[in-house]
């Protein structure tokens, strides 16, 4: 079910059973609406992770204090969207079913849907925290119900719109914004105070965190398929992740890194840093 990877994420161990967290790649980009290539994101994030230190000065924690396993990438079948979503769901379900923290590298944002579906199967009272430039709340996009533009609408059908918390949203249709403002917990910016208040409401409850790299301004993360100006800076996003410390996070994904548009590799390096911080915050 897995393809081989060039190298695992920095500091990962070779003992699955003893690991608290498991990293898995979901290299799918079949429904992207602008620039394709996010299927190469997982490999690139792993490759550039070696430039980082395992120690996080912000958190005063070190990856060497954790045991986490890199399982490689789920094997995707070209052109078979529903089959690929089922493969991701099966893999996520195995990891979550063994009580491990799921860390998933995308791939397009639609890969979040099967992971959330699997998580909700084990945690029926699941909530989802979503960092993104785009609302992703369309009911259909170009006639399709399964798209990276509809993924959060499908997520609300699993967890309920009242259990979706969105941050950084600055792009979408009028209908999406009406739905977001009336039905979900909607924030147009990434503010650590807002995130902390959401975290206070979610204490003691299972949470899945989904992070689309385009929540950042493209000045900091140009290597993505659908860049949107006016986004947050890395320090704002790091502060927001820290504000989630102490929550029962059962899964985390980082999606939409597109190496073809990341000539300096700064998007992938930033993504790798965010994964490091997520491991240290959520797997502790």
N, C-alpha and C positions, 0 to 999 in steps of 0.2 A: 504493500500500500504506500510505501514511502520511496521517494527518489533519494539518491545519494546527495550529500551536500559537500561543498568544497572544504568547509571547516565549520565546526560548531561555534556558537556564540561564545565569546571570551569567558573563560573560567568555568565552562560547563563540565560536568563530570561524566563518567561512563557507567554510572550505576543508577539505572532508572528506579529500582525499587526503593533506594534510600533517598531519593530526591524529593524535596518539598514542592518544587515547581518543575514544569515541563514546557520547554519551548517547542513549538511546531510551526512550520511554514505552510501557508495556504496560497500557493502561487497561481492565482486565478485572476484574469482580467478580461472576462468575456462580455461584460455589459457596460464597459466604460463609455462615457458619452463624448469625450473629447480626445485625449491623448492616451494611447495604450502603452503598455510596458510595465505595469505594476507587478506583473507576475515575476519579474526579476528582482523585486524588492527584498524578499526574504534572504536571498543569497547575498545581495549587496550589503544589507545591514550586518549580517554575520561577518562578512569579509572585512569591513572597515572597523568592526568593534575592537580589533586588536590595537588600534591607535589610542584607545582609552585606557585609563587606569582602572583597576578594579575597585579602588577606594573612591568614595564620594565625599568630598569635603563638606558639601551642603548638609549631608545627612550624618556624617561621621560614622559611616558604616562601610563595610568592605564585602565584596562578593565572595571573598575567600571564606567568609563565615557562613555561607549558604551552600546547600547542595542542590543543584538544579541540572536537569538533563536536556540536551538538545536532540529531539527525535528526528530532525530532518524535515523534509517537506512531504505533505500529502501528495500522492501521485494524481495529477489531474488528467482527465480525458479531453482532448481538444474538441470544442464545440458542444459538449454535453453539460449544460449548466446544472440541471437538476441532479444528474449523476454526481457531479463534483460537489454540490452542496451536501448530498447524502454522505459522501466520503469524508467531508470535513466534519459533519455531525457525528459520524461513527467514531472518528479519532478523538474529537473533543469529548464525547461521551465516555470513552474509555478512560481518559485522563481525569475527568471530573468525577467519574464513578469510583475512582480509587482515592478520592480525597485530596488530589493534588491541585495546585494552582496552575491554571492554563494560561500560558503566555503565547499568543498567536501573532505571527508576522504575516501581513498581507503584502501583495494581493489587493484587489479592489475591495470596496467597503461591503459588498454583498456577502463576503465571507463571514461577516459578523452574525448574520442571521442564523445559520445552522449552529454556531457556537452558543448563541443565546438560547436557541431552542433546546439544545442539549442541557445547558445549565438549568433552564426552567424545569426540565424533567426531574432534576434532583433537588432543586430549590424552588418550589412553587410560588413563594413570595418574593421572587427575584425582582430587583430594581436595576435599571441600566443608566449609567452616566455616560454622556456622549459629548465629546469635544470635536468640533467640526466647523468648517466655514459654511457648509451647506446643510439645510434642514433635512434633506433625504426623506421627506414626508409625503411625497406624491403617492397617490393611490396606484397610478399606472404611469409609465414613461414610454412613449412611442408604442403604446399598446401592450406593454409588458408589465406584469405585476412583480416580476423578479428582476431587480435592477439595482445598481448602486445608488440610483436616485430615489428608490422606493424602500430601501432597506429599513429605515427607522419606522416607516408606516407599518411594515410587516412586524417589526419588533413590538410596536404598541398592541398588535393583535395577540401577541403572546403574553406580555407582562401587564398590559393595560396602559393607556396613555398617561394616567396619573403616576405611574412608576417610571416614567422616562424623564431624565433631567438633562437638558441640552445647554451647552455653553459654547460661545464663540460664533453663533449662527449669524451670518450676514448675507446670505444668498438663498433665494428660493422663489417660488411663485407666490402670488397674492394668496392663493388658496392654502398653500402650505403655512404661511405665516398666520392666517386666520386660525387654522387648526392648531398650530403650535401655541399661540397666545391664549387660546380658549381651553385647550385640553391637556397639554403637557407642561412640565416645569421648564419654562423657556427663558434663556438668557442670551442676549446678543453679544456679550463680551465674555472674556475669561478673567474673572475677578476672584482672587483667592478668598475674599470675604463671602461672596455668594456661594462658592464651592464649599466653604466651611459650614455655612448654614444648611446647605443640602446634606452634608455629611452628618450633621447633628441629627437631622430627621431620620437618617438611615442607619444610625447606630444599632448594632445587634441584628441587622438584616443582611441577607446575602446580596451582593452587588457585583455586577459585571461592568467593566469600564472599557469603552471603545474610543480610540483616539485616531482620528484622521489627521495625517500630517499637514493637510492644508488648512487646519485651524490656525496655524502660524502664518504670518505674513510671508508672501513669496520672496521678499527680500532675504529672509532667513532660511526658507525652505522652497527653493524654486523647482526642485525635482519631484514634481507631482503632476498628476494627469489633468486636474482641473483647478489651477491656481486662482485665488481670489484675493485681491488687494484689500488692505484695511484690517489685517489680522493681528494677532497678538505677537509679542516678542517671546523668545525662549524662556526668559526669567519668569514671565507671567505664568507660563504653562508649568514650569517646574514648581512654582509656588502653589499652583492649583493641585498638582499631584500630591505635594506634601500635605495639603489640607485634607486629603483623603486618608491620611495615616490613621490607623486604628479601626478602619472599617473592615468588615468581613468580605473582602474582595475574593471572589472565586474564579474570576477570569478577567484577562486584560488582553486587548489586541491593539496593534498599531498598524494602520493600513495606508495604502495609496502612495507609498514611496515609488517613484518612477525613475530608475537610474539613467535612462536615455536623456533625460532633461536635467541631469545633476552632474554636469561636467566637473565641477570642483569637488564633488562627493560630500559637500557640506550638509545636504539634506539627509543622506544616509548616516553620516557621523552623528548628527543631531538625533536622528531616530534611534541609533544605537545607545546614545546617552540616556534617552528617555526610557528605553527598555531596561538599562542598568538601574535607573532610579526606581522604576516600577518594581523590579525584582526586590530591591532593598526595602521598599516601602510595604509592598503587599505580601511578600513571602516571609517577612520577619515574624 
